[in-house]
């Protein structure tokens, strides 16, 4: 992409690539459709290896890494579900 000084643009990043099969599928589809600029892989996600394999298969995609390093005992993830049908994302 080439930009001139007066250009305006929007970057759209898909977060939590690698957290679940459904998130991976949605992000891969958005990459193929050109609907997102980049994504961030959640390395602790259950499907991070599948997300990384997609990145190896398509080296032109722009992907960053999320690495959680701060532990907070008062915020503990009890369960994690895929987002579907308006259900809650997880329980804190």
Order of alpha helices (4+ residues) and beta strands (2+ residues): beta-alpha-beta-alpha-beta-beta-beta
